[in-house]
Amino acid sequence: MTTPAPCIAVSLTRREVRAIRISWDGDRPAIEGCASVTLPQNTLIPNINSANVIDSAGLSGAIKDVVQDLCSDSKRVGLVLPDVVAKVALIQFDEVPGRSRDLHQMLGWRMTNGLPFSMDDAQMAYEDGIALEVGQEFVVSIMKRVIVKEYEEVFLQAGIRPGLIDLGTFNVINSVLKVSPEVATGDCLFIQIADEFCTLVVVRDSDVIFFRNRSTGSVDELLELVHQTSMYYRDRLAGAEFESVLLNIESSEQWSLSENIEVRVQLEKRFKSSLTSVGEVLRHGISDKSNFCIENFDSLAAPLGILLRGSFPVA
């Protein structure tokens, strides 16, 4: 079997551009290197409906720098975007349309409720979700087409083509499922904190059955969102107790170190058990040839996940 060539992925946040390069030791992923650049304020403002890239030259230069730090001749990378740039929904059909074109149209029609732009301006992707007793659920993501193009163009300005574009939390989950699937068996709650937003996802035996992204400017707002999710899980998703709760604090500059610690303490009180750190899961399941990434696995979970290729929607 031919060993895959090293691969690079880039993730973007409001504050930072990150990149990771991996190779394989047989079937085991190994980190060859990672790099990051801090962005000046207002270079990038991720959102769902208006311009995201404010300083295209500055962002393009940062992307070029981190990629060249890892591989000077790389022209194609994976790209991970913040969850807030897309709308994600789970849509059920009792009878799935037989033709893919009809299914695409029906999913688009169902997604229009609450969408802040026209479906004519949208780019949509979907994957099978959990199989129902009657019918099928689909995990659907939609981005505004002009925003997708905005990100593609800033990479092209750097001489790089994004080969796959996906959302952050989908790939945090994918990294865990690929590296240590036993950690997320049964009903698992993923809590992803990035910038000023939090995404909560319930995974049931590797199928996404709940997805919610919300602004969380304080620890109290996060805890309230977790409480609402737990109630929904019990009342609407036939849940009892989560078999595991995985936390990934990718970035949270708006919180102090003491608040980051408080998040973990309060969540452990809420669930009456220890949380599982995504970073720790990856640290024990991946080789780090760079000897540099050992403290950065939380922030690298998403770009790692896109390189390991999952079955989650791609915008």
CORRAZI-V977981 format. One record per backbone hydrogen bond with DSSP energy under -1.0 kcal/mol. NH is the residue of the N-H (numbers start at 1). CO is the residue of the C=O. E is the energy in kcal/mol with one decimal. If there is no record, write none. Layout:
nh-><NH NH>
co-><CO CO>
e-><E E>
//
This chain:
nh-><7 9 10 11 12 13 17 18 19 20 21 22 23 25 28 30 31 32 33 35 37 39 43 45 54 55 59 60 61 62 63 64 65 66 67 68 69 71 74 77 78 79 80 81 85 86 87 89 91 93 103 104 105 106 107 108 109 110 111 115 121 122 123 125 127 129 132 136 137 138 139 140 141 142 143 145 147 148 149 150 151 152 153 154 155 156 157 159 160 161 163 166 168 171 172 173 174 175 176 177 178 179 180 183 184 188 189 190 191 192 193 194 197 198 199 200 201 202 203 204 205 207 209 210 212 214 216 222 223 224 225 226 227 228 229 230 231 232 233 234 235 236 239 243 244 246 247 248 250 250 251 255 260 261 262 263 264 265 266 267 268 269 270 271 272 273 276 278 281 282 283 284 286 287 289 296 300 304 305 306 307 308>
co-><22 20 78 18 80 16 37 11 35 9 33 7 30 28 25 23 287 21 21 19 17 15 40 52 43 43 55 56 57 58 59 60 61 62 63 64 65 67 71 161 8 164 10 166 82 83 142 140 138 136 99 100 101 102 103 104 105 106 107 112 118 119 143 141 139 137 135 93 130 91 127 89 125 87 123 121 144 144 145 146 147 148 149 150 151 152 153 156 155 75 77 79 81 167 168 169 170 171 172 173 174 175 176 180 181 203 244 201 246 199 248 197 194 214 192 212 190 210 188 207 186 204 202 202 200 198 196 218 219 220 221 222 223 224 225 226 227 228 229 230 231 232 233 187 187 189 276 191 193 248 193 252 256 257 258 259 260 261 262 263 264 265 266 267 268 268 245 247 277 278 279 280 282 29 31 293 296 300 301 302 303 304>
e-><-2.3 -2.1 -3.0 -2.4 -2.1 -2.3 -2.4 -2.6 -2.6 -2.2 -2.7 -2.5 -2.6 -3.5 -1.9 -2.6 -3.1 -3.0 -1.5 -2.1 -2.3 -3.0 -1.6 -2.9 -2.0 -1.9 -2.4 -2.7 -2.2 -1.8 -2.4 -2.3 -2.1 -2.2 -2.1 -2.4 -1.7 -2.5 -1.4 -1.7 -2.1 -3.2 -2.8 -2.8 -1.7 -1.8 -2.4 -2.4 -2.5 -2.4 -2.3 -2.5 -2.1 -2.4 -2.7 -2.2 -2.2 -2.2 -1.7 -1.8 -1.6 -1.5 -2.9 -2.3 -1.8 -3.6 -1.5 -2.2 -1.7 -2.7 -2.5 -3.0 -2.7 -2.4 -2.4 -3.2 -1.1 -1.9 -2.3 -1.6 -2.0 -2.4 -2.7 -1.6 -1.5 -2.3 -2.2 -1.7 -2.3 -3.0 -2.9 -2.2 -2.1 -1.2 -1.6 -2.4 -2.0 -2.1 -1.6 -2.7 -2.2 -2.1 -2.7 -2.1 -1.1 -3.0 -2.3 -3.2 -2.9 -2.8 -2.7 -2.5 -2.4 -2.9 -2.8 -2.9 -2.1 -1.6 -3.0 -3.3 -2.7 -1.8 -3.0 -1.1 -2.1 -2.6 -2.4 -1.8 -2.6 -2.1 -2.0 -2.4 -2.2 -2.6 -2.2 -2.4 -2.2 -2.3 -2.6 -1.9 -2.8 -3.1 -1.9 -2.5 -1.1 -2.9 -2.4 -2.7 -1.9 -1.2 -1.4 -2.0 -2.1 -2.1 -2.3 -2.3 -1.3 -2.3 -3.2 -2.3 -2.2 -1.8 -2.2 -2.4 -1.1 -1.1 -2.8 -2.2 -2.1 -2.4 -2.4 -1.5 -1.2 -1.7 -1.5 -2.5 -1.2 -2.2 -2.2 -1.7 -1.3 -1.6>
//
